[in-house]
Amino acid sequence: MNYISTRHKSVKVTAAKAIAQGISVEGGLFVPDTFPTLKKEDFEALTKLDYKGRAKYILKEFLDDFTEEEVNYCIEGAYTGTFDNEQPAPISLLGKKVNILELWHGPTCAFKDLALQLLPYLLTTSAKKVNDGKKTVILVATSGDTGKAALEGFKDVPDTEIMVFYPSEGVSPMQKLQMDSQKGDNVHVCAIKGNFDDAQTGVKKIFTDNAVKEKLLENNMLFSSANSINWGRLAPQIVYYISAYCDLLQREDFEGEFNIVVPTGNFGNILAAYYAKKMGVPVGKLICASNSNNVLTDFIESGTYNRNRDFYTTISPSMDILISSNLERMIFELSGNDDKKVAAWQDSLSANGSFTVDEDMKSKIKDIFWGGCCDDNETLKTIGKYFSEYGYLCDTHTAVALNVYEQYVNTTGDDKATVIASTASPYKFANSVLSAVSDSTGADEFETVKVLSNVTKTCIPEPIKALENAEVRFKEICDKSEMLSSVYKALKIN
Ligand SMILES: *Cc1c(COP(=O)(O)O)cnc(C)c1O
């Protein structure tokens, strides 16, 4: 299997190269040039396996330049003892048809763990093949959740160092403590005086500075990225949709197709669901759920992607995004791999903030997807409704998905079995969730978490509980002009 660039498809690389490099030189994203297809026998075999077995079966197809031992090593390392549930992606059934696929049983209580626990293994295995044994240095600028998930994933992974920069005033107290208390010998965390954009710009500047690259090479090191456009973050997400189908197959009352609803931001998670469908999972509609930042709802309806609009800060912050980077892979696919068209549309997006696809693609998009959105008020009402009707507590992102699911059923009458991707633990957004189910409040974040547990009779996830007594390891605050020297200091380079 080769990986080709969405903006220049004659660029062809191996899986190891695609993962180690992250993004193609001309700015395109890597996609497989062919997809494996799963037949009845494959699903029968997969159904008998546990999550790790299913992951090995599926991912070896996408990593055909990895040996079987390498694939097994990566998956065992990622999913052994790291999730609080025996299966990393269990399903809770509400009523007869609503299957909540809980993707938040990992160390940071959000779905990014499923990919970020595996990425470090994929990246270091790839780096061994294509970067002859150099140490991989990961730099991350974060507004909160990705930084913590990346730190947990890379902690103590041999031959890697990870450094995370976050804006000192731009993350929640809980997120700050999560990062500042990070354990591991190869982890480095630094708050910067500035906002998220300053952190992001600073990291990009370091990444692209040739003198810095040289200096790292002299020390046998190389930068890489844990960004969500890396194929190594997307591939692990395909697994849980296929795994969910295998779980449905084991139910007596399940047959035929099912729909999938995904609360969407960067379009990575829902794209993985589409790839599962392409590989043979019988998915009916892919339902794309957005909060008030509903650029994708409009795109699916009109064929015009237009980011020139107000940006809203919502209670589902991981979906507060106006540029969905992974959409590029989807339109490449639906255009029949037309790299020229994709490059032109992406240029238009950079230059004017918008692009419009042709009629053919517009109708293909409508065949596959249904888009809907809901505001904060509706999100809170949905949390309350599902808690009182089913005793099921969900987070704000999952609530957006459930709300849009109901809109879909009411509009179309299509009420077949549905998988809802549940992307975070309700305890990660305890303030909003508590306000949706009770009039009680807590004095601070830890109090709120305890009150939520008492009111709802649900358990606080261990990683959140442990935070209250966590030791703060990182206290450094640096000026944005000092980011490079903090990197050198962390890497012990003079
Ligand atoms: C990142 C994130 C999302 C959005 O996922 P995309 O793959 O970017 O579409 C949704 N919910 C939560 C909790 C997230 O952390």
Ligand as a Chemical Component Dictionary entry (heavy atoms), coordinates in Angstrom:
data_LIG
# 
_chem_comp.id                   LIG 
_chem_comp.type                 NON-POLYMER 
_chem_comp.pdbx_formal_charge   0 
_chem_comp.three_letter_code    LIG 
# 
loop_
_chem_comp_atom.comp_id 
_chem_comp_atom.atom_id 
_chem_comp_atom.alt_atom_id 
_chem_comp_atom.type_symbol 
_chem_comp_atom.charge 
_chem_comp_atom.model_Cartn_x 
_chem_comp_atom.model_Cartn_y 
_chem_comp_atom.model_Cartn_z 
_chem_comp_atom.pdbx_ordinal 
LIG C1 C1 C 0 -11.283 16.581 19.396 1  
LIG C2 C2 C 0 -12.667 16.385 19.934 2  
LIG C3 C3 C 0 -13.816 16.376 19.086 3  
LIG C4 C4 C 0 -13.729 16.657 17.597 4  
LIG O1 O1 O 0 -13.184 15.586 16.870 5  
LIG P1 P1 P 0 -12.632 15.809 15.390 6  
LIG O2 O2 O 0 -11.936 14.548 15.037 7  
LIG O3 O3 O 0 -11.684 16.979 15.488 8  
LIG O4 O4 O 0 -13.800 16.096 14.512 9  
LIG C5 C5 C 0 -15.058 16.118 19.649 10 
LIG N1 N1 N 0 -15.197 15.907 20.978 11 
LIG C6 C6 C 0 -14.132 15.915 21.815 12 
LIG C7 C7 C 0 -14.363 15.703 23.274 13 
LIG C8 C8 C 0 -12.836 16.147 21.329 14 
LIG O5 O5 O 0 -11.790 16.156 22.179 15 
# 
loop_
_chem_comp_bond.comp_id 
_chem_comp_bond.atom_id_1 
_chem_comp_bond.atom_id_2 
_chem_comp_bond.value_order 
_chem_comp_bond.pdbx_ordinal 
LIG C1 C2 SING 1  
LIG C2 C3 SING 2  
LIG C2 C8 DOUB 3  
LIG C3 C4 SING 4  
LIG C3 C5 DOUB 5  
LIG C4 O1 SING 6  
LIG O1 P1 SING 7  
LIG P1 O2 DOUB 8  
LIG P1 O3 SING 9  
LIG P1 O4 SING 10 
LIG C5 N1 SING 11 
LIG N1 C6 DOUB 12 
LIG C6 C7 SING 13 
LIG C6 C8 SING 14 
LIG C8 O5 SING 15 
# 
